[in-house]
């Protein structure tokens, strides 16, 4: 899915944990879609939440 790739790319470029709204701004994906995709990416083990409301790529 293209949106998942956009989210992961934006997070990789940032290099630091990001809020959902920051991910939406950086990736160009709608905030509501980002929220849904974050849940899927967390379930897949691709990202995690090191601090409440922030998300980072799992390395």
N, C-alpha and C positions, 0 to 999 in steps of 0.2 A: 504494500500500500504506500503510495507516494507521500501521504501526510505523515506517516510514521517516520519515513526516511528524512523528511524535512525537519521534524522535531529532533531526531537524533543528531542530524547534522548541525542544527542550531546549538544544541547542548554541547556538542564536541567543540565547536568554535568558541563557545563561551569559556570553557575550561573551569567553570565553577558551578556550584548548585544554583538553580534558577527557580523562580516562582512560575506558576502556570501562565500568568499574564506576561511575564518576560519571555517565556518560550513562545507564546502566541505572537508577540511583537517581532521577535527575532526570526521566526519561521514563516510568518505570513499565513499561518493557519488560524482559523476562527477559534476564539477562546473556548467556546462550548465543545468544539471538536477536540481541542487540545486536552481538555479535562477528561473526555472519554478515552482518548488514546493513551494518556498517561496511565490510567488504570489498567489498560491492556498491556502496556509496556512493562509495568511493575509486575503484573501477573506472569509475564513471559520471562522475567528476570533480567531484562535489558537495562532498566533504570531502577533506582531505589530512592528513598527519602531519608537522607542523612539527618535532616533537621525538619521539624514540622513545617509543612507547606512549601518546602524546597525539594527539588528533584535533581539527581545527578546520574550520569552514565555509570553502570557497573563495570568495573575494570577487572 
